[in-house]
Amino acid sequence: MAIPDFQSTMLPLLQFAGDGKEHSLRESIDALADHFRLTEAERKELLPSGYQPILDNRVSWARTYLTRAGLLKSTRRGHYAIADLGRQVLAENPDRLSTRFLMQFEAFREFHTTRRDRSASESVATEEKENQSITPEESLESAYERLREELANEILQQVKAMS
């Protein structure tokens, strides 16, 4: 199975927290890797930057989004638990959680609007809007790679034009 996008990890993460206990991010990542039956290679596959496993990044962003929406609450550094609002959402038995679903919560709308206003690049915001299944870090890395390729092509064209 391919590594799920960060929105696909939201509901399983909330369900994992549904036991009411405090959980660490590392514990959650391992549980979701088991849930999605990821191979060892998929668990270790890194972002293009080479610094962080893709799954770790996606679960971390899912936790951030759920926390910002008020479904999870931070209990201490690197740990979280389900919030009352999260229990209510689980009681509704949704099929899937997504950023669109989270927009019904005022706290998430404020976070999303603030985050978008701080966007350093309009093209990054546009790409994220078009493909909301990638994390902000993946979006930035993709934009960086695209700019790098464009610059390399431009330099190559200038070199070829010289005598």
N, C-alpha and C positions, 0 to 999 in steps of 0.2 A: 504494500500500500504506500502511496505517496504521503509525504509529510503534509498534514492538514494545514489549511490557512488559519490565521489567528482567530477568525470569526467562528470557524468550525470547532475550535477548542473551547469557546465560551460556555456552551451548555454543559459539556462534560466536566469542565472546571467547577461550575456552579453546583452541579450534582455531587461532585467529589466533596465540596465544602458542605453539602447538605447534611452531613452527619453531625454538624454543630460543633465539631472540635476545631482547635487551632491547627493550621497546617503551614508548613514551610513551602516556599516556592520550589525548592529542590524535590521535596516529597511529591508535590503536585506534578511536576514535569515527569518524574518517573512513573507515577500512576497513569498519566495521560498517554505516555509512550506505550505502556502495557495495554491501555484501553484501545488505542488505535493499532495495536499489534505491529509496532514499528520494529524493523530489524536493528541490529546493533549499528550497522552502517548508517541507517537513516537517523538514528538517535545522535550520531556524532557528526553528521553532515553540517558543515559550517556555512555561515553567510559569506558572500563574496569577499568581505573584509578579512575573513579568516580568523576572526577573534571570538566568535560566539556560535554555538550550535543553533541552527535554524529553529529547532523545536523549542529550545530554551527561550529564544527571542519571542517566538509567537505566543507561548504560554504566558510569558511575562507581560506582553502587551494585552493579552486577553484579561489577565488579572487587573492590570491598570484600568482598562475600560470598565470592567465590572465594578471596581472600587469607585471610580469616578461617577458611575451611575447610581451608586449607593446599594448595590446588591451584595457586595463584599465590604468588609471593614478591615483596616490594618490594625493588628493587635500589638505588634512590635516590629522592629526592623526585620524585613524578610519573611514575615509571618502574617497570616490573615485568617479570618473566620467569616462565616456567612452572616449577613445582616438580616434584620427582620424583613426588609423589602425583598431580599433574595429568597427568603422562605416563601413569601407570597407569590413570587414569580414561579418558583418550583411547583407550588400548589396548583398553578394554572396549567401545568404540564405542557409547556411550549415544545414545538418540534425542533426549533432552532433559535439561537440568539444571534443577533447581528448588530452592527452599528445602527442600522435603521430601526431595529426593535428598541435599542437603548435610547433612541431619541425621544421616546415618550416620557423620559425622566428629566425633570428640569435641571438637576445637577449635571447630567451628562450633556445636555444641550449647551449649558454654560461652558463646560470644559471644552467641548468640541468647537464652539465658536471662538473661544479664547485661543485655543491651539491653532486654529486656522488663521486668526488675525496675526499671530506671531510668525507665520510661515515666512521663511527667508526668501523663498523663490516661488513665483506664481506657477511655474511649470511643474514643480514638485506637488503643489496643492492640486493642480489640474489632474496630474497622473494619479494621485491618491484618490481623488473624487471618481475618476473613471474606473479604478480597480481597487476597491476597498477591501480586497482580500489580502493585500500585502500590508505589512507593518510599516510604520513611519520610517524606521531604520532601513528597511528594504527599499522603500521608495527613494530615500536619499542616496543610497548606494547605487541604485539604478540610474538616477539622474547624474550622479558623478561619473559613472561609466559611460553614459551617453555623451556627456560633455568632453570627456577624455578622448573618446573615439572621434568626435567632431573636430577637436583640436588637432589630433594626429592626422586626419584626412586633410585638413586645411594646410598644415605644414607640408605634408607630402605634395599637395598640389602646387604650393609655392616653390618647392625645391624642383619639381618637374618643369616648372615654367622658366627656371633659370637656365642660362646657357652653360 
